[in-house]
Amino acid sequence: MKTNFKLGTHKQILFDHLNKGNKITTRDAMIHLGIGDLQGTIRDLKESGIPISSKYISVPTRYGKNATVKEYKLLS
């Protein structure tokens, strides 16, 4: 899939990450990609015509419980 995003922007960084078949959560976006506003960047990608799906997943917390977070991926 070809895009016209400027190199180094959050949209391009996130698109490249997702285009490799990776999934992303808000925590992963902050830690690994330096994106603090994942939902905003996802919205921008969707407005540009990029098909992105989301689902809720359960992840363990440091307190031994589970939290529900949203996970995003490109639609195939």
N, CA, C and O atoms as a printed pandas DataFrame, in Angstrom:
     atom_number atom_name residue_name chain_id  residue_number  x_coord  y_coord  z_coord
0              1         N          MET        A               1    0.841   -1.175    0.000
1              2        CA          MET        A               1    0.000    0.000    0.000
2              3         C          MET        A               1    0.889    1.241    0.000
3              4         O          MET        A               1    1.773    1.369    0.847
4              5         N          LYS        A               2    0.667    2.137   -0.923
5              6        CA          LYS        A               2    1.488    3.350   -1.071
6              7         C          LYS        A               2    0.787    4.532   -0.397
7              8         O          LYS        A               2   -0.429    4.692   -0.498
8              9         N          THR        A               3    1.576    5.347    0.287
9             10        CA          THR        A               3    1.029    6.538    0.943
10            11         C          THR        A               3    1.829    7.768    0.552
11            12         O          THR        A               3    2.911    7.664   -0.024
12            13         N          ASN        A               4    1.292    8.911    0.867
13            14        CA          ASN        A               4    1.942   10.192    0.603
14            15         C          ASN        A               4    2.312   10.914    1.885
15            16         O          ASN        A               4    2.459   12.136    1.873
16            17         N          PHE        A               5    2.466   10.204    2.984
17            18        CA          PHE        A               5    2.766   10.834    4.267
18            19         C          PHE        A               5    4.202   11.337    4.277
19            20         O          PHE        A               5    5.088   10.722    3.684
20            21         N          LYS        A               6    4.425   12.455    4.950
21            22        CA          LYS        A               6    5.786   12.983    5.092
22            23         C          LYS        A               6    6.602   12.024    5.952
23            24         O          LYS        A               6    6.107   11.479    6.938
24            25         N          LEU        A               7    7.849   11.829    5.567
25            26        CA          LEU        A               7    8.735   10.950    6.327
26            27         C          LEU        A               7    8.957   11.504    7.728
27            28         O          LEU        A               7    9.126   12.710    7.911
28            29         N          GLY        A               8    8.953   10.617    8.707
29            30        CA          GLY        A               8    9.227   10.999   10.079
30            31         C          GLY        A               8    8.012   11.464   10.848
31            32         O          GLY        A               8    8.117   11.725   12.046
32            33         N          THR        A               9    6.849   11.580   10.200
33            34        CA          THR        A               9    5.646   11.987   10.933
34            35         C          THR        A               9    5.069   10.781   11.663
35            36         O          THR        A               9    5.367    9.634   11.331
36            37         N          HIS        A              10    4.244   11.060   12.655
37            38        CA          HIS        A              10    3.618    9.969   13.397
38            39         C          HIS        A              10    2.785    9.090   12.476
39            40         O          HIS        A              10    2.758    7.870   12.633
40            41         N          LYS        A              11    2.104    9.709   11.515
41            42        CA          LYS        A              11    1.303    8.913   10.575
42            43         C          LYS        A              11    2.178    7.942    9.798
43            44         O          LYS        A              11    1.821    6.773    9.656
44            45         N          GLN        A              12    3.309    8.401    9.296
45            46        CA          GLN        A              12    4.198    7.531    8.520
46            47         C          GLN        A              12    4.812    6.445    9.396
47            48         O          GLN        A              12    4.887    5.284    8.995
48            49         N          ILE        A              13    5.247    6.824   10.586
49            50        CA          ILE        A              13    5.860    5.850   11.503
50            51         C          ILE        A              13    4.861    4.759   11.860
51            52         O          ILE        A              13    5.192    3.574   11.821
52            53         N          LEU        A              14    3.634    5.158   12.209
53            54        CA          LEU        A              14    2.615    4.178   12.579
54            55         C          LEU        A              14    2.211    3.327   11.380
55            56         O          LEU        A              14    2.064    2.111   11.505
56            57         N          PHE        A              15    2.030    3.951   10.227
57            58        CA          PHE        A              15    1.662    3.188    9.033
58            59         C          PHE        A              15    2.729    2.147    8.706
59            60         O          PHE        A              15    2.396    0.997    8.420
60            61         N          ASP        A              16    3.990    2.524    8.743
61            62        CA          ASP        A              16    5.075    1.577    8.456
62            63         C          ASP        A              16    5.046    0.407    9.440
63            64         O          ASP        A              16    5.233   -0.746    9.051
64            65         N          HIS        A              17    4.813    0.712   10.706
65            66        CA          HIS        A              17    4.755   -0.316   11.744
66            67         C          HIS        A              17    3.608   -1.292   11.470
67            68         O          HIS        A              17    3.796   -2.508   11.517
68            69         N          LEU        A              18    2.424   -0.754   11.186
69            70        CA          LEU        A              18    1.262   -1.598   10.929
70            71         C          LEU        A              18    1.390   -2.344    9.601
71            72         O          LEU        A              18    0.933   -3.480    9.482
72            73         N          ASN        A              19    1.998   -1.722    8.622
73            74        CA          ASN        A              19    2.146   -2.324    7.297
74            75         C          ASN        A              19    3.068   -3.546    7.324
75            76         O          ASN        A              19    3.018   -4.375    6.415
76            77         N          LYS        A              20    3.896   -3.665    8.341
77            78        CA          LYS        A              20    4.771   -4.831    8.501
78            79         C          LYS        A              20    4.028   -6.003    9.137
79            80         O          LYS        A              20    4.614   -7.053    9.400
80            81         N          GLY        A              21    2.714   -5.810    9.383
81            82        CA          GLY        A              21    1.918   -6.874    9.996
82            83         C          GLY        A              21    1.847   -6.795   11.503
83            84         O          GLY        A              21    1.294   -7.687   12.146
84            85         N          ASN        A              22    2.401   -5.739   12.078
85            86        CA          ASN        A              22    2.385   -5.577   13.526
86            87         C          ASN        A              22    1.051   -5.031   14.006
87            88         O          ASN        A              22    0.322   -4.376   13.261
88            89         N          LYS        A              23    0.748   -5.315   15.269
89            90        CA          LYS        A              23   -0.404   -4.738   15.947
90            91         C          LYS        A              23    0.124   -3.696   16.926
91            92         O          LYS        A              23    1.316   -3.682   17.232
92            93         N          ILE        A              24   -0.754   -2.824   17.418
93            94        CA          ILE        A              24   -0.280   -1.761   18.314
94            95         C          ILE        A              24   -1.332   -1.424   19.364
95            96         O          ILE        A              24   -2.529   -1.410   19.077
96            97         N          THR        A              25   -0.873   -1.154   20.576
97            98        CA          THR        A              25   -1.716   -0.626   21.646
98            99         C          THR        A              25   -1.164    0.744   22.029
99           100         O          THR        A              25   -0.074    1.123   21.602
100          101         N          THR        A              26   -1.915    1.475   22.830
101          102        CA          THR        A              26   -1.464    2.804   23.248
102          103         C          THR        A              26   -0.125    2.728   23.969
103          104         O          THR        A              26    0.757    3.552   23.732
104          105         N          ARG        A              27    0.027    1.749   24.843
105          106        CA          ARG        A              27    1.279    1.591   25.599
106          107         C          ARG        A              27    2.452    1.332   24.651
107          108         O          ARG        A              27    3.506    1.957   24.774
108          109         N          ASP        A              28    2.263    0.412   23.709
109          110        CA          ASP        A              28    3.328    0.097   22.761
110          111         C          ASP        A              28    3.668    1.295   21.879
111          112         O          ASP        A              28    4.834    1.527   21.557
112          113         N          ALA        A              29    2.645    2.053   21.491
113          114        CA          ALA        A              29    2.880    3.235   20.653
114          115         C          ALA        A              29    3.742    4.257   21.395
115          116         O          ALA        A              29    4.634    4.865   20.805
116          117         N          MET        A              30    3.474    4.442   22.680
117          118        CA          MET        A              30    4.254    5.403   23.471
118          119         C          MET        A              30    5.687    4.927   23.668
119          120         O          MET        A              30    6.634    5.691   23.480
120          121         N          ILE        A              31    5.841    3.673   24.044
121          122        CA          ILE        A              31    7.170    3.148   24.378
122          123         C          ILE        A              31    8.027    2.926   23.133
123          124         O          ILE        A              31    9.186    3.341   23.106
124          125         N          HIS        A              32    7.481    2.284   22.110
125          126        CA          HIS        A              32    8.292    1.864   20.966
126          127         C          HIS        A              32    8.331    2.856   19.813
127          128         O          HIS        A              32    9.314    2.917   19.074
128          129         N          LEU        A              33    7.251    3.643   19.656
129          130        CA          LEU        A              33    7.198    4.547   18.508
130          131         C          LEU        A              33    7.223    6.022   18.895
131          132         O          LEU        A              33    7.356    6.883   18.025
132          133         N          GLY        A              34    7.097    6.326   20.181
133          134        CA          GLY        A              34    7.103    7.723   20.616
134          135         C          GLY        A              34    5.836    8.480   20.250
135          136         O          GLY        A              34    5.858    9.703   20.112
136          137         N          ILE        A              35    4.731    7.759   20.090
137          138        CA          ILE        A              35    3.456    8.381   19.726
138          139         C          ILE        A              35    2.593    8.456   20.973
139          140         O          ILE        A              35    2.183    7.427   21.510
140          141         N          GLY        A              36    2.316    9.671   21.440
141          142        CA          GLY        A              36    1.517    9.873   22.644
142          143         C          GLY        A              36    0.026    9.884   22.384
143          144         O          GLY        A              36   -0.754    9.572   23.284
144          145         N          ASP        A              37   -0.388   10.232   21.183
145          146        CA          ASP        A              37   -1.808   10.306   20.843
146          147         C          ASP        A              37   -2.126    9.268   19.771
147          148         O          ASP        A              37   -2.344    9.608   18.608
148          149         N          LEU        A              38   -2.149    8.014   20.170
149          150        CA          LEU        A              38   -2.382    6.939   19.200
150          151         C          LEU        A              38   -3.750    7.063   18.557
151          152         O          LEU        A              38   -3.868    6.913   17.341
152          153         N          GLN        A              39   -4.787    7.334   19.338
153          154        CA          GLN        A              39   -6.126    7.420   18.771
154          155         C          GLN        A              39   -6.226    8.532   17.733
155          156         O          GLN        A              39   -6.900    8.369   16.717
156          157         N          GLY        A              40   -5.572    9.643   17.974
157          158        CA          GLY        A              40   -5.571   10.736   17.008
158          159         C          GLY        A              40   -4.850   10.360   15.729
159          160         O          GLY        A              40   -5.302   10.698   14.635
160          161         N          THR        A              41   -3.737    9.666   15.858
161          162        CA          THR        A              41   -2.978    9.235   14.686
162          163         C          THR        A              41   -3.758    8.176   13.908
163          164         O          THR        A              41   -3.758    8.185   12.677
164          165         N          ILE        A              42   -4.417    7.270   14.615
165          166        CA          ILE        A              42   -5.271    6.264   13.974
166          167         C          ILE        A              42   -6.387    6.972   13.205
167          168         O          ILE        A              42   -6.675    6.619   12.062
168          169         N          ARG        A              43   -7.008    7.960   13.827
169          170        CA          ARG        A              43   -8.077    8.719   13.168
170          171         C          ARG        A              43   -7.565    9.374   11.888
171          172         O          ARG        A              43   -8.236    9.334   10.857
172          173         N          ASP        A              44   -6.375    9.977   11.951
173          174        CA          ASP        A              44   -5.788   10.610   10.765
174          175         C          ASP        A              44   -5.538    9.589    9.650
175          176         O          ASP        A              44   -5.784    9.873    8.478
176          177         N          LEU        A              45   -5.052    8.410   10.019
177          178        CA          LEU        A              45   -4.821    7.367    9.019
178          179         C          LEU        A              45   -6.136    6.919    8.387
179          180         O          LEU        A              45   -6.218    6.744    7.172
180          181         N          LYS        A              46   -7.160    6.735    9.215
181          182        CA          LYS        A              46   -8.460    6.319    8.690
182          183         C          LYS        A              46   -9.038    7.379    7.758
183          184         O          LYS        A              46   -9.626    7.046    6.728
184          185         N          GLU        A              47   -8.876    8.654    8.111
185          186        CA          GLU        A              47   -9.359    9.740    7.255
186          187         C          GLU        A              47   -8.601    9.783    5.933
187          188         O          GLU        A              47   -9.116   10.296    4.939
188          189         N          SER        A              48   -7.390    9.252    5.916
189          190        CA          SER        A              48   -6.592    9.179    4.685
190          191         C          SER        A              48   -6.919    7.942    3.865
191          192         O          SER        A              48   -6.321    7.713    2.813
192          193         N          GLY        A              49   -7.870    7.141    4.346
193          194        CA          GLY        A              49   -8.295    5.968    3.598
194          195         C          GLY        A              49   -7.601    4.672    3.964
195          196         O          GLY        A              49   -7.773    3.671    3.268
196          197         N          ILE        A              50   -6.828    4.660    5.029
197          198        CA          ILE        A              50   -6.136    3.446    5.462
198          199         C          ILE        A              50   -7.114    2.598    6.274
199          200         O          ILE        A              50   -7.655    3.085    7.267
200          201         N          PRO        A              51   -7.358    1.337    5.881
201          202        CA          PRO        A              51   -8.307    0.487    6.609
202          203         C          PRO        A              51   -7.672   -0.122    7.865
203          204         O          PRO        A              51   -6.797   -0.983    7.775
204          205         N          ILE        A              52   -8.117    0.331    9.014
205          206        CA          ILE        A              52   -7.573   -0.136   10.293
206          207         C          ILE        A              52   -8.712   -0.710   11.128
207          208         O          ILE        A              52   -9.777   -0.104   11.246
208          209         N          SER        A              53   -8.478   -1.873   11.699
209          210        CA          SER        A              53   -9.474   -2.479   12.581
210          211         C          SER        A              53   -8.972   -2.411   14.019
211          212         O          SER        A              53   -7.781   -2.237   14.276
212          213         N          SER        A              54   -9.904   -2.550   14.937
213          214        CA          SER        A              54   -9.533   -2.552   16.347
214          215         C          SER        A              54  -10.351   -3.591   17.085
215          216         O          SER        A              54  -11.453   -3.956   16.676
216          217         N          LYS        A              55   -9.787   -4.052   18.174
217          218        CA          LYS        A              55  -10.511   -4.970   19.055
218          219         C          LYS        A              55   -9.977   -4.778   20.463
219          220         O          LYS        A              55   -8.858   -4.304   20.662
220          221         N          TYR        A              56  -10.791   -5.150   21.426
221          222        CA          TYR        A              56  -10.363   -5.074   22.814
222          223         C          TYR        A              56   -9.675   -6.373   23.202
223          224         O          TYR        A              56  -10.143   -7.465   22.879
224          225         N          ILE        A              57   -8.548   -6.233   23.905
225          226        CA          ILE        A              57   -7.814   -7.399   24.393
226          227         C          ILE        A              57   -7.567   -7.229   25.884
227          228         O          ILE        A              57   -7.614   -6.114   26.404
228          229         N          SER        A              58   -7.308   -8.318   26.560
229          230        CA          SER        A              58   -7.010   -8.299   27.982
230          231         C          SER        A              58   -5.500   -8.439   28.160
231          232         O          SER        A              58   -4.876   -9.327   27.579
232          233         N          VAL        A              59   -4.923   -7.554   28.971
233          234        CA          VAL        A              59   -3.479   -7.597   29.233
234          235         C          VAL        A              59   -3.247   -7.597   30.736
235          236         O          VAL        A              59   -4.022   -6.997   31.481
236          237         N          PRO        A              60   -2.192   -8.260   31.190
237          238        CA          PRO        A              60   -1.904   -8.270   32.627
238          239         C          PRO        A              60   -1.343   -6.922   33.086
239          240         O          PRO        A              60   -0.639   -6.243   32.340
240          241         N          THR        A              61   -1.665   -6.555   34.313
241          242        CA          THR        A              61   -1.112   -5.336   34.902
242          243         C          THR        A              61    0.005   -5.708   35.867
243          244         O          THR        A              61    0.195   -6.883   36.183
244          245         N          ARG        A              62    0.728   -4.728   36.324
245          246        CA          ARG        A              62    1.813   -5.002   37.274
246          247         C          ARG        A              62    1.279   -5.409   38.643
247          248         O          ARG        A              62    2.042   -5.853   39.501
248          249         N          TYR        A              63   -0.041   -5.257   38.855
249          250        CA          TYR        A              63   -0.655   -5.596   40.136
250          251         C          TYR        A              63   -1.293   -6.980   40.125
251          252         O          TYR        A              63   -2.021   -7.335   41.052
252          253         N          GLY        A              64   -1.024   -7.767   39.078
253          254        CA          GLY        A              64   -1.528   -9.121   39.010
254          255         C          GLY        A              64   -2.971   -9.238   38.547
255          256         O          GLY        A              64   -3.571  -10.309   38.643
256          257         N          LYS        A              65   -3.523   -8.159   38.054
257          258        CA          LYS        A              65   -4.889   -8.192   37.534
258          259         C          LYS        A              65   -4.837   -8.025   36.029
259          260         O          LYS        A              65   -3.751   -7.958   35.453
260          261         N          ASN        A              66   -5.984   -7.956   35.386
261          262        CA          ASN        A              66   -6.044   -7.744   33.947
262          263         C          ASN        A              66   -6.725   -6.426   33.637
263          264         O          ASN        A              66   -7.627   -5.992   34.352
264          265         N          ALA        A              67   -6.283   -5.799   32.566
265          266        CA          ALA        A              67   -6.899   -4.575   32.066
266          267         C          ALA        A              67   -7.312   -4.821   30.621
267          268         O          ALA        A              67   -6.696   -5.621   29.918
268          269         N          THR        A              68   -8.353   -4.132   30.188
269          270        CA          THR        A              68   -8.811   -4.240   28.813
270          271         C          THR        A              68   -8.323   -3.022   28.040
271          272         O          THR        A              68   -8.574   -1.884   28.438
272          273         N          VAL        A              69   -7.626   -3.266   26.935
273          274        CA          VAL        A              69   -7.091   -2.178   26.103
274          275         C          VAL        A              69   -7.473   -2.437   24.649
275          276         O          VAL        A              69   -7.819   -3.557   24.273
276          277         N          LYS        A              70   -7.404   -1.393   23.848
277          278        CA          LYS        A              70   -7.709   -1.509   22.425
278          279         C          LYS        A              70   -6.429   -1.803   21.652
279          280         O          LYS        A              70   -5.388   -1.193   21.896
280          281         N          GLU        A              71   -6.519   -2.738   20.722
281          282        CA          GLU        A              71   -5.401   -3.110   19.866
282          283         C          GLU        A              71   -5.797   -2.839   18.417
283          284         O          GLU        A              71   -6.899   -3.189   17.994
284          285         N          TYR        A              72   -4.891   -2.214   17.656
285          286        CA          TYR        A              72   -5.164   -1.831   16.280
286          287         C          TYR        A              72   -4.294   -2.636   15.331
287          288         O          TYR        A              72   -3.175   -3.017   15.672
288          289         N          LYS        A              73   -4.822   -2.895   14.118
289          290        CA          LYS        A              73   -4.043   -3.531   13.067
290          291         C          LYS        A              73   -4.627   -3.119   11.718
291          292         O          LYS        A              73   -5.768   -2.666   11.632
292          293         N          LEU        A              74   -3.820   -3.284   10.664
293          294        CA          LEU        A              74   -4.300   -3.009    9.319
294          295         C          LEU        A              74   -5.203   -4.147    8.878
295          296         O          LEU        A              74   -4.937   -5.314    9.166
296          297         N          LEU        A              75   -6.271   -3.798    8.178
297          298        CA          LEU        A              75   -7.121   -4.816    7.585
298          299         C          LEU        A              75   -6.414   -5.404    6.373
299          300         O          LEU        A              75   -5.808   -4.675    5.588
300          301         N          SER        A              76   -6.488   -6.684    6.225
301          302        CA          SER        A              76   -5.824   -7.362    5.110
302          303         C          SER        A              76   -6.603   -7.219    3.841
303          304         O          SER        A              76   -6.187   -7.729    2.801
